[in-house]
């Protein structure tokens, strides 16, 4: 059956949606978001690299005083078990031998905080103010 002359539609030429204006709008929006986006500076650590690549030699006279605390709260200084009451005397003796040496405390993760604080206080009472904590 033939359509009447005034319908305006032909079977061969169907109307299509023109996508060009929609693509133009999408590209304009994309450009707008790129231009107005704020670029966030990520927070990080500034690393100070050494001036020379040679490893620094460790002076054997400047070794640190290492105090280890075991999981059962035993205190070990210079590979010897030390009683809580003698920690200060041992640190004083080692500090007298090497006044530049820092005290490094290595507490076990299962040790009590009280034992670590006792060692820190003993080091301060012995006159050592360069006390550091190291983790296992």
N, CA, C and O atoms as a GROMACS GRO file, in nm:
protein
  544
    1UNK      N    1   0.083  -0.116   0.000
    1UNK     CA    2   0.000   0.000   0.000
    1UNK      C    3   0.088   0.123   0.000
    1UNK      O    4   0.192   0.129   0.065
    2UNK      N    5   0.044   0.216  -0.071
    2UNK     CA    6   0.119   0.338  -0.088
    2UNK      C    7   0.072   0.444   0.008
    2UNK      O    8  -0.048   0.457   0.033
    3UNK      N    9   0.166   0.520   0.064
    3UNK     CA   10   0.130   0.627   0.157
    3UNK      C   11   0.083   0.748   0.079
    3UNK      O   12   0.121   0.770  -0.036
    4UNK      N   13   0.004   0.822   0.144
    4UNK     CA   14  -0.042   0.945   0.076
    4UNK      C   15   0.075   1.041   0.055
    4UNK      O   16   0.176   1.034   0.125
    5UNK      N   17   0.061   1.128  -0.037
    5UNK     CA   18   0.165   1.218  -0.080
    5UNK      C   19   0.208   1.315   0.030
    5UNK      O   20   0.325   1.353   0.033
    6UNK      N   21   0.125   1.356   0.116
    6UNK     CA   22   0.154   1.458   0.216
    6UNK      C   23   0.216   1.407   0.344
    6UNK      O   24   0.240   1.487   0.434
    7UNK      N   25   0.243   1.278   0.359
    7UNK     CA   26   0.296   1.226   0.486
    7UNK      C   27   0.440   1.271   0.508
    7UNK      O   28   0.482   1.284   0.624
    8UNK      N   29   0.516   1.294   0.406
    8UNK     CA   30   0.652   1.345   0.417
    8UNK      C   31   0.757   1.239   0.447
    8UNK      O   32   0.875   1.272   0.457
    9UNK      N   33   0.719   1.117   0.461
    9UNK     CA   34   0.817   1.013   0.490
    9UNK      C   35   0.835   0.924   0.370
    9UNK      O   36   0.739   0.887   0.302
   10UNK      N   37   0.953   0.892   0.347
   10UNK     CA   38   0.987   0.802   0.240
   10UNK      C   39   1.049   0.678   0.302
   10UNK      O   40   1.121   0.691   0.402
   11UNK      N   41   1.026   0.564   0.251
   11UNK     CA   42   1.082   0.442   0.309
   11UNK      C   43   1.234   0.440   0.293
   11UNK      O   44   1.303   0.383   0.378
   12UNK      N   45   1.286   0.499   0.191
   12UNK     CA   46   1.429   0.497   0.167
   12UNK      C   47   1.504   0.597   0.253
   12UNK      O   48   1.619   0.571   0.286
   13UNK      N   49   1.447   0.709   0.290
   13UNK     CA   50   1.517   0.812   0.369
   13UNK      C   51   1.447   0.827   0.504
   13UNK      O   52   1.352   0.903   0.519
   14UNK      N   53   1.498   0.753   0.603
   14UNK     CA   54   1.443   0.763   0.737
   14UNK      C   55   1.517   0.872   0.812
   14UNK      O   56   1.633   0.900   0.782
   15UNK      N   57   1.451   0.934   0.907
   15UNK     CA   58   1.513   1.038   0.987
   15UNK      C   59   1.607   0.974   1.089
   15UNK      O   60   1.575   0.871   1.148
   16UNK      N   61   1.723   1.036   1.109
   16UNK     CA   62   1.820   0.988   1.206
   16UNK      C   63   1.852   1.100   1.304
   16UNK      O   64   1.839   1.218   1.272
   17UNK      N   65   1.896   1.060   1.423
   17UNK     CA   66   1.934   1.159   1.523
   17UNK      C   67   2.076   1.204   1.493
   17UNK      O   68   2.165   1.122   1.471
   18UNK      N   69   2.095   1.332   1.490
   18UNK     CA   70   2.226   1.389   1.463
   18UNK      C   71   2.304   1.394   1.596
   18UNK      O   72   2.267   1.466   1.688
   19UNK      N   73   2.412   1.317   1.604
   19UNK     CA   74   2.490   1.307   1.728
   19UNK      C   75   2.600   1.412   1.739
   19UNK      O   76   2.664   1.422   1.844
   20UNK      N   77   2.625   1.488   1.636
   20UNK     CA   78   2.734   1.585   1.636
   20UNK      C   79   2.719   1.690   1.747
   20UNK      O   80   2.817   1.714   1.817
   21UNK      N   81   2.603   1.752   1.767
   21UNK     CA   82   2.593   1.850   1.876
   21UNK      C   83   2.612   1.787   2.014
   21UNK      O   84   2.668   1.850   2.105
   22UNK      N   85   2.566   1.662   2.031
   22UNK     CA   86   2.582   1.596   2.159
   22UNK      C   87   2.731   1.570   2.186
   22UNK      O   88   2.777   1.588   2.299
   23UNK      N   89   2.807   1.527   2.085
   23UNK     CA   90   2.950   1.504   2.101
   23UNK      C   91   3.023   1.635   2.128
   23UNK      O   92   3.118   1.638   2.207
   24UNK      N   93   2.980   1.743   2.066
   24UNK     CA   94   3.040   1.874   2.093
   24UNK      C   95   3.021   1.912   2.239
   24UNK      O   96   3.114   1.962   2.303
   25UNK      N   97   2.903   1.891   2.292
   25UNK     CA   98   2.875   1.925   2.432
   25UNK      C   99   2.959   1.839   2.525
   25UNK      O  100   3.012   1.889   2.625
   26UNK      N  101   2.972   1.711   2.494
   26UNK     CA  102   3.051   1.621   2.579
   26UNK      C  103   3.197   1.664   2.579
   26UNK      O  104   3.260   1.665   2.685
   27UNK      N  105   3.253   1.699   2.464
   27UNK     CA  106   3.391   1.742   2.458
   27UNK      C  107   3.411   1.875   2.530
   27UNK      O  108   3.513   1.894   2.597
   28UNK      N  109   3.318   1.965   2.520
   28UNK     CA  110   3.327   2.093   2.591
   28UNK      C  111   3.324   2.070   2.742
   28UNK      O  112   3.399   2.133   2.816
   29UNK      N  113   3.238   1.979   2.787
   29UNK     CA  114   3.233   1.947   2.930
   29UNK      C  115   3.363   1.882   2.976
   29UNK      O  116   3.412   1.912   3.085
   30UNK      N  117   3.420   1.795   2.895
   30UNK     CA  118   3.546   1.731   2.928
   30UNK      C  119   3.657   1.834   2.942
   30UNK      O  120   3.735   1.829   3.038
   31UNK      N  121   3.665   1.926   2.848
   31UNK     CA  122   3.765   2.032   2.855
   31UNK      C  123   3.744   2.118   2.979
   31UNK      O  124   3.840   2.156   3.045
   32UNK      N  125   3.619   2.148   3.011
   32UNK     CA  126   3.587   2.229   3.129
   32UNK      C  127   3.635   2.159   3.256
   32UNK      O  128   3.696   2.223   3.342
   33UNK      N  129   3.609   2.029   3.270
   33UNK     CA  130   3.649   1.957   3.390
   33UNK      C  131   3.801   1.943   3.400
   33UNK      O  132   3.857   1.948   3.509
   34UNK      N  133   3.868   1.927   3.287
   34UNK     CA  134   4.014   1.917   3.290
   34UNK      C  135   4.076   2.050   3.331
   34UNK      O  136   4.170   2.052   3.411
   35UNK      N  137   4.024   2.160   3.279
   35UNK     CA  138   4.080   2.291   3.309
   35UNK      C  139   4.053   2.330   3.454
   35UNK      O  140   4.139   2.388   3.520
   36UNK      N  141   3.935   2.300   3.504
   36UNK     CA  142   3.898   2.346   3.639
   36UNK      C  143   3.939   2.247   3.748
   36UNK      O  144   3.922   2.277   3.866
   37UNK      N  145   3.991   2.133   3.712
   37UNK     CA  146   4.030   2.034   3.813
   37UNK      C  147   4.148   2.087   3.893
   37UNK      O  148   4.240   2.146   3.837
   38UNK      N  149   4.144   2.065   4.024
   38UNK     CA  150   4.258   2.105   4.106
   38UNK      C  151   4.350   1.985   4.117
   38UNK      O  152   4.306   1.873   4.143
   39UNK      N  153   4.476   2.011   4.097
   39UNK     CA  154   4.572   1.904   4.104
   39UNK      C  155   4.627   1.899   4.246
   39UNK      O  156   4.690   1.994   4.294
   40UNK      N  157   4.604   1.789   4.312
   40UNK     CA  158   4.642   1.772   4.451
   40UNK      C  159   4.786   1.723   4.456
   40UNK      O  160   4.823   1.626   4.392
   41UNK      N  161   4.866   1.794   4.535
   41UNK     CA  162   5.003   1.749   4.556
   41UNK      C  163   5.000   1.643   4.665
   41UNK      O  164   4.951   1.668   4.776
   42UNK      N  165   5.053   1.528   4.635
   42UNK     CA  166   5.050   1.419   4.732
   42UNK      C  167   5.155   1.444   4.839
   42UNK      O  168   5.267   1.488   4.812
   43UNK      N  169   5.115   1.414   4.961
   43UNK     CA  170   5.204   1.436   5.073
   43UNK      C  171   5.300   1.317   5.083
   43UNK      O  172   5.258   1.202   5.076
   44UNK      N  173   5.425   1.347   5.098
   44UNK     CA  174   5.525   1.241   5.109
   44UNK      C  175   5.640   1.288   5.195
   44UNK      O  176   5.637   1.398   5.250
   45UNK      N  177   5.736   1.206   5.207
   45UNK     CA  178   5.854   1.240   5.286
   45UNK      C  179   5.963   1.292   5.195
   45UNK      O  180   5.989   1.236   5.088
   46UNK      N  181   6.027   1.400   5.238
   46UNK     CA  182   6.142   1.448   5.166
   46UNK      C  183   6.264   1.368   5.211
   46UNK      O  184   6.291   1.356   5.330
   47UNK      N  185   6.335   1.314   5.116
   47UNK     CA  186   6.449   1.230   5.147
   47UNK      C  187   6.576   1.309   5.120
   47UNK      O  188   6.597   1.360   5.010
   48UNK      N  189   6.658   1.319   5.221
   48UNK     CA  190   6.787   1.385   5.205
   48UNK      C  191   6.890   1.277   5.174
   48UNK      O  192   6.926   1.197   5.260
   49UNK      N  193   6.936   1.277   5.052
   49UNK     CA  194   7.033   1.177   5.012
   49UNK      C  195   7.173   1.224   5.050
   49UNK      O  196   7.200   1.344   5.052
   50UNK      N  197   7.260   1.132   5.080
   50UNK     CA  198   7.397   1.172   5.116
   50UNK      C  199   7.469   1.233   4.998
   50UNK      O  200   7.438   1.204   4.882
   51UNK      N  201   7.566   1.317   5.029
   51UNK     CA  202   7.640   1.386   4.924
   51UNK      C  203   7.725   1.292   4.841
   51UNK      O  204   7.732   1.305   4.719
   52UNK      N  205   7.788   1.199   4.906
   52UNK     CA  206   7.873   1.106   4.832
   52UNK      C  207   7.813   0.966   4.839
   52UNK      O  208   7.738   0.933   4.931
   53UNK      N  209   7.846   0.886   4.741
   53UNK     CA  210   7.790   0.751   4.733
   53UNK      C  211   7.869   0.649   4.814
   53UNK      O  212   7.826   0.534   4.826
   54UNK      N  213   7.982   0.689   4.868
   54UNK     CA  214   8.063   0.594   4.944
   54UNK      C  215   7.997   0.567   5.078
   54UNK      O  216   7.952   0.660   5.145
   55UNK      N  217   7.990   0.442   5.118
   55UNK     CA  218   7.935   0.414   5.251
   55UNK      C  219   8.031   0.465   5.358
   55UNK      O  220   8.153   0.452   5.348
   56UNK      N  221   7.971   0.523   5.459
   56UNK     CA  222   8.054   0.578   5.565
   56UNK      C  223   8.101   0.464   5.655
   56UNK      O  224   8.025   0.374   5.691
   57UNK      N  225   8.227   0.471   5.690
   57UNK     CA  226   8.282   0.368   5.777
   57UNK      C  227   8.238   0.395   5.920
   57UNK      O  228   8.235   0.510   5.965
   58UNK      N  229   8.206   0.289   5.989
   58UNK     CA  230   8.162   0.301   6.127
   58UNK      C  231   8.285   0.294   6.216
   58UNK      O  232   8.364   0.199   6.209
   59UNK      N  233   8.298   0.394   6.299
   59UNK     CA  234   8.410   0.396   6.392
   59UNK      C  235   8.384   0.295   6.502
   59UNK      O  236   8.281   0.304   6.569
   60UNK      N  237   8.472   0.198   6.524
   60UNK     CA  238   8.445   0.096   6.626
   60UNK      C  239   8.437   0.156   6.767
   60UNK      O  240   8.379   0.095   6.856
   61UNK      N  241   8.496   0.274   6.787
   61UNK     CA  242   8.490   0.336   6.918
   61UNK      C  243   8.354   0.401   6.945
   61UNK      O  244   8.322   0.432   7.060
   62UNK      N  245   8.275   0.421   6.842
   62UNK     CA  246   8.146   0.488   6.858
   62UNK      C  247   8.030   0.391   6.844
   62UNK      O  248   7.926   0.427   6.788
   63UNK      N  249   8.046   0.272   6.892
   63UNK     CA  250   7.936   0.176   6.886
   63UNK      C  251   7.827   0.219   6.982
   63UNK      O  252   7.854   0.287   7.081
   64UNK      N  253   7.708   0.180   6.953
   64UNK     CA  254   7.597   0.216   7.040
   64UNK      C  255   7.580   0.114   7.152
   64UNK      O  256   7.626   0.000   7.142
   65UNK      N  257   7.514   0.159   7.257
   65UNK     CA  258   7.485   0.073   7.371
   65UNK      C  259   7.346   0.014   7.346
   65UNK      O  260   7.246   0.085   7.354
   66UNK      N  261   7.340  -0.114   7.316
   66UNK     CA  262   7.214  -0.180   7.282
   66UNK      C  263   7.160  -0.251   7.404
   66UNK      O  264   7.228  -0.332   7.467
   67UNK      N  265   7.034  -0.218   7.438
   67UNK     CA  266   6.965  -0.281   7.550
   67UNK      C  267   6.846  -0.356   7.493
   67UNK      O  268   6.753  -0.295   7.440
   68UNK      N  269   6.850  -0.489   7.503
   68UNK     CA  270   6.740  -0.571   7.451
   68UNK      C  271   6.648  -0.610   7.564
   68UNK      O  272   6.692  -0.640   7.674
   69UNK      N  273   6.517  -0.610   7.536
   69UNK     CA  274   6.417  -0.655   7.632
   69UNK      C  275   6.345  -0.773   7.566
   69UNK      O  276   6.287  -0.758   7.459
   70UNK      N  277   6.350  -0.888   7.632
   70UNK     CA  278   6.290  -1.009   7.574
   70UNK      C  279   6.140  -1.011   7.598
   70UNK      O  280   6.085  -0.923   7.665
   71UNK      N  281   6.075  -1.112   7.543
   71UNK     CA  282   5.930  -1.123   7.559
   71UNK      C  283   5.890  -1.153   7.703
   71UNK      O  284   5.775  -1.133   7.740
   72UNK      N  285   5.984  -1.202   7.783
   72UNK     CA  286   5.956  -1.228   7.925
   72UNK      C  287   6.015  -1.119   8.014
   72UNK      O  288   6.038  -1.141   8.133
   73UNK      N  289   6.040  -1.003   7.956
   73UNK     CA  290   6.089  -0.883   8.026
   73UNK      C  291   6.226  -0.902   8.089
   73UNK      O  292   6.257  -0.840   8.190
   74UNK      N  293   6.309  -0.986   8.030
   74UNK     CA  294   6.448  -0.995   8.072
   74UNK      C  295   6.525  -0.885   7.999
   74UNK      O  296   6.501  -0.860   7.881
   75UNK      N  297   6.615  -0.820   8.070
   75UNK     CA  298   6.693  -0.710   8.013
   75UNK      C  299   6.832  -0.763   7.982
   75UNK      O  300   6.899  -0.820   8.068
   76UNK      N  301   6.876  -0.744   7.857
   76UNK     CA  302   7.005  -0.794   7.812
   76UNK      C  303   7.089  -0.675   7.763
   76UNK      O  304   7.050  -0.603   7.671
   77UNK      N  305   7.204  -0.657   7.828
   77UNK     CA  306   7.298  -0.552   7.788
   77UNK      C  307   7.432  -0.619   7.761
   77UNK      O  308   7.484  -0.689   7.847
   78UNK      N  309   7.485  -0.598   7.644
   78UNK     CA  310   7.614  -0.656   7.603
   78UNK      C  311   7.614  -0.807   7.619
   78UNK      O  312   7.708  -0.864   7.675
   79UNK      N  313   7.511  -0.871   7.570
   79UNK     CA  314   7.494  -1.017   7.570
   79UNK      C  315   7.493  -1.076   7.711
   79UNK      O  316   7.528  -1.193   7.729
   80UNK      N  317   7.455  -0.998   7.812
   80UNK     CA  318   7.445  -1.048   7.949
   80UNK      C  319   7.310  -1.010   8.006
   80UNK      O  320   7.258  -0.901   7.981
   81UNK      N  321   7.252  -1.102   8.084
   81UNK     CA  322   7.129  -1.069   8.155
   81UNK      C  323   7.161  -0.973   8.269
   81UNK      O  324   7.258  -0.992   8.343
   82UNK      N  325   7.079  -0.870   8.281
   82UNK     CA  326   7.102  -0.768   8.382
   82UNK      C  327   6.975  -0.755   8.466
   82UNK      O  328   6.864  -0.754   8.412
   83UNK      N  329   6.992  -0.745   8.596
   83UNK     CA  330   6.879  -0.724   8.685
   83UNK      C  331   6.827  -0.581   8.669
   83UNK      O  332   6.903  -0.491   8.632
   84UNK      N  333   6.699  -0.560   8.697
   84UNK     CA  334   6.640  -0.426   8.683
   84UNK      C  335   6.715  -0.322   8.764
   84UNK      O  336   6.728  -0.207   8.722
   85UNK      N  337   6.765  -0.360   8.881
   85UNK     CA  338   6.833  -0.266   8.970
   85UNK      C  339   6.972  -0.229   8.920
   85UNK      O  340   7.028  -0.129   8.965
   86UNK      N  341   7.028  -0.308   8.829
   86UNK     CA  342   7.165  -0.284   8.782
   86UNK      C  343   7.170  -0.224   8.642
   86UNK      O  344   7.279  -0.209   8.585
   87UNK      N  345   7.057  -0.189   8.585
   87UNK     CA  346   7.055  -0.135   8.448
   87UNK      C  347   7.130  -0.002   8.444
   87UNK      O  348   7.212   0.020   8.356
   88UNK      N  349   7.101   0.085   8.540
   88UNK     CA  350   7.165   0.217   8.541
   88UNK      C  351   7.317   0.204   8.553
   88UNK      O  352   7.391   0.272   8.483
   89UNK      N  353   7.364   0.116   8.641
   89UNK     CA  354   7.508   0.100   8.662
   89UNK      C  355   7.576   0.048   8.536
   89UNK      O  356   7.686   0.092   8.502
   90UNK      N  357   7.512  -0.047   8.466
   90UNK     CA  358   7.570  -0.100   8.342
   90UNK      C  359   7.574   0.006   8.233
   90UNK      O  360   7.673   0.016   8.160
   91UNK      N  361   7.469   0.084   8.222
   91UNK     CA  362   7.467   0.190   8.120
   91UNK      C  363   7.572   0.296   8.154
   91UNK      O  364   7.639   0.347   8.064
   92UNK      N  365   7.586   0.331   8.283
   92UNK     CA  366   7.689   0.428   8.323
   92UNK      C  367   7.828   0.378   8.289
   92UNK      O  368   7.912   0.454   8.240
   93UNK      N  369   7.853   0.250   8.314
   93UNK     CA  370   7.985   0.193   8.285
   93UNK      C  371   8.014   0.198   8.135
   93UNK      O  372   8.122   0.241   8.093
   94UNK      N  373   7.917   0.153   8.052
   94UNK     CA  374   7.938   0.154   7.907
   94UNK      C  375   7.945   0.297   7.853
   94UNK      O  376   8.018   0.324   7.758
   95UNK      N  377   7.870   0.388   7.914
   95UNK     CA  378   7.874   0.527   7.869
   95UNK      C  379   8.008   0.592   7.907
   95UNK      O  380   8.058   0.677   7.834
   96UNK      N  381   8.064   0.552   8.020
   96UNK     CA  382   8.195   0.605   8.060
   96UNK      C  383   8.303   0.556   7.964
   96UNK      O  384   8.397   0.630   7.934
   97UNK      N  385   8.290   0.433   7.917
   97UNK     CA  386   8.387   0.380   7.820
   97UNK      C  387   8.375   0.450   7.685
   97UNK      O  388   8.475   0.471   7.616
   98UNK      N  389   8.252   0.487   7.649
   98UNK     CA  390   8.228   0.548   7.518
   98UNK      C  391   8.123   0.658   7.534
   98UNK      O  392   8.004   0.631   7.518
   99UNK      N  393   8.164   0.782   7.565
   99UNK     CA  394   8.067   0.889   7.593
   99UNK      C  395   7.983   0.931   7.473
   99UNK      O  396   7.876   0.989   7.491
  100UNK      N  397   8.028   0.903   7.351
  100UNK     CA  398   7.954   0.941   7.230
  100UNK      C  399   7.845   0.841   7.192
  100UNK      O  400   7.761   0.870   7.107
  101UNK      N  401   7.847   0.725   7.254
  101UNK     CA  402   7.758   0.616   7.213
  101UNK      C  403   7.614   0.643   7.258
  101UNK      O  404   7.591   0.677   7.374
  102UNK      N  405   7.519   0.628   7.166
  102UNK     CA  406   7.379   0.641   7.205
  102UNK      C  407   7.328   0.509   7.264
  102UNK      O  408   7.386   0.403   7.242
  103UNK      N  409   7.220   0.518   7.339
  103UNK     CA  410   7.156   0.399   7.393
  103UNK      C  411   7.039   0.363   7.302
  103UNK      O  412   6.952   0.446   7.276
  104UNK      N  413   7.038   0.240   7.253
  104UNK     CA  414   6.930   0.193   7.167
  104UNK      C  415   6.858   0.082   7.241
  104UNK      O  416   6.918  -0.018   7.280
  105UNK      N  417   6.729   0.101   7.260
  105UNK     CA  418   6.647   0.003   7.331
  105UNK      C  419   6.569  -0.076   7.228
  105UNK      O  420   6.499  -0.020   7.144
  106UNK      N  421   6.581  -0.210   7.235
  106UNK     CA  422   6.509  -0.300   7.144
  106UNK      C  423   6.411  -0.383   7.225
  106UNK      O  424   6.444  -0.493   7.268
  107UNK      N  425   6.289  -0.333   7.246
  107UNK     CA  426   6.191  -0.413   7.321
  107UNK      C  427   6.123  -0.515   7.231
  107UNK      O  428   6.097  -0.488   7.113
  108UNK      N  429   6.095  -0.630   7.286
  108UNK     CA  430   6.018  -0.731   7.214
  108UNK      C  431   5.873  -0.686   7.211
  108UNK      O  432   5.828  -0.614   7.301
  109UNK      N  433   5.799  -0.726   7.109
  109UNK     CA  434   5.660  -0.679   7.097
  109UNK      C  435   5.570  -0.730   7.209
  109UNK      O  436   5.466  -0.671   7.236
  110UNK      N  437   5.609  -0.838   7.275
  110UNK     CA  438   5.529  -0.892   7.385
  110UNK      C  439   5.579  -0.847   7.521
  110UNK      O  440   5.524  -0.888   7.623
  111UNK      N  441   5.682  -0.763   7.525
  111UNK     CA  442   5.734  -0.717   7.655
  111UNK      C  443   5.644  -0.607   7.710
  111UNK      O  444   5.566  -0.545   7.637
  112UNK      N  445   5.658  -0.584   7.839
  112UNK     CA  446   5.576  -0.482   7.905
  112UNK      C  447   5.635  -0.344   7.880
  112UNK      O  448   5.756  -0.327   7.868
  113UNK      N  449   5.547  -0.248   7.871
  113UNK     CA  450   5.590  -0.110   7.852
  113UNK      C  451   5.664  -0.059   7.975
  113UNK      O  452   5.754   0.024   7.965
  114UNK      N  453   5.626  -0.109   8.091
  114UNK     CA  454   5.690  -0.067   8.216
  114UNK      C  455   5.840  -0.096   8.213
  114UNK      O  456   5.920  -0.016   8.261
  115UNK      N  457   5.878  -0.210   8.158
  115UNK     CA  458   6.020  -0.247   8.151
  115UNK      C  459   6.095  -0.152   8.058
  115UNK      O  460   6.207  -0.111   8.087
  116UNK      N  461   6.033  -0.117   7.946
  116UNK     CA  462   6.096  -0.025   7.853
  116UNK      C  463   6.114   0.113   7.917
  116UNK      O  464   6.218   0.176   7.902
  117UNK      N  465   6.013   0.158   7.990
  117UNK     CA  466   6.022   0.289   8.056
  117UNK      C  467   6.128   0.285   8.165
  117UNK      O  468   6.200   0.384   8.185
  118UNK      N  469   6.140   0.172   8.236
  118UNK     CA  470   6.243   0.157   8.339
  118UNK      C  471   6.382   0.172   8.277
  118UNK      O  472   6.469   0.238   8.335
  119UNK      N  473   6.404   0.111   8.160
  119UNK     CA  474   6.533   0.121   8.093
  119UNK      C  475   6.558   0.263   8.044
  119UNK      O  476   6.669   0.314   8.056
  120UNK      N  477   6.455   0.327   7.991
  120UNK     CA  478   6.471   0.466   7.945
  120UNK      C  479   6.505   0.559   8.062
  120UNK      O  480   6.593   0.643   8.051
  121UNK      N  481   6.435   0.543   8.173
  121UNK     CA  482   6.464   0.625   8.291
  121UNK      C  483   6.604   0.599   8.343
  121UNK      O  484   6.674   0.692   8.383
  122UNK      N  485   6.645   0.473   8.343
  122UNK     CA  486   6.780   0.439   8.390
  122UNK      C  487   6.886   0.503   8.301
  122UNK      O  488   6.988   0.551   8.351
  123UNK      N  489   6.863   0.505   8.170
  123UNK     CA  490   6.958   0.568   8.078
  123UNK      C  491   6.965   0.718   8.102
  123UNK      O  492   7.073   0.776   8.101
  124UNK      N  493   6.851   0.781   8.125
  124UNK     CA  494   6.851   0.926   8.152
  124UNK      C  495   6.919   0.955   8.285
  124UNK      O  496   6.993   1.054   8.296
  125UNK      N  497   6.897   0.872   8.386
  125UNK     CA  498   6.962   0.892   8.515
  125UNK      C  499   7.112   0.867   8.506
  125UNK      O  500   7.190   0.922   8.583
  126UNK      N  501   7.153   0.784   8.410
  126UNK     CA  502   7.296   0.758   8.390
  126UNK      C  503   7.363   0.871   8.314
  126UNK      O  504   7.485   0.870   8.297
  127UNK      N  505   7.287   0.968   8.268
  127UNK     CA  506   7.344   1.083   8.198
  127UNK      C  507   7.344   1.070   8.047
  127UNK      O  508   7.406   1.152   7.978
  128UNK      N  509   7.277   0.971   7.994
  128UNK     CA  510   7.269   0.953   7.849
  128UNK      C  511   7.137   1.013   7.802
  128UNK      O  512   7.030   0.969   7.844
  129UNK      N  513   7.145   1.112   7.715
  129UNK     CA  514   7.023   1.176   7.666
  129UNK      C  515   6.993   1.139   7.521
  129UNK      O  516   6.891   1.181   7.466
  130UNK      N  517   7.081   1.063   7.461
  130UNK     CA  518   7.060   1.016   7.324
  130UNK      C  519   7.006   0.873   7.333
  130UNK      O  520   7.081   0.777   7.316
  131UNK      N  521   6.876   0.861   7.359
  131UNK     CA  522   6.811   0.731   7.376
  131UNK      C  523   6.715   0.712   7.260
  131UNK      O  524   6.635   0.800   7.229
  132UNK      N  525   6.724   0.594   7.194
  132UNK     CA  526   6.638   0.564   7.079
  132UNK      C  527   6.570   0.430   7.100
  132UNK      O  528   6.619   0.345   7.174
  133UNK      N  529   6.455   0.413   7.033
  133UNK     CA  530   6.384   0.287   7.034
  133UNK      C  531   6.398   0.221   6.897
  133UNK      O  532   6.388   0.287   6.794
  134UNK      N  533   6.421   0.091   6.898
  134UNK     CA  534   6.428   0.015   6.774
  134UNK      C  535   6.326  -0.096   6.781
  134UNK      O  536   6.302  -0.152   6.887
  135UNK      N  537   6.265  -0.127   6.667
  135UNK     CA  538   6.166  -0.233   6.664
  135UNK      C  539   6.227  -0.359   6.605
  135UNK      O  540   6.323  -0.353   6.528
  136UNK      N  541   6.171  -0.471   6.641
  136UNK     CA  542   6.220  -0.600   6.589
  136UNK      C  543   6.151  -0.632   6.459
  136UNK      O  544   6.178  -0.736   6.399
   0.00000   0.00000   0.00000
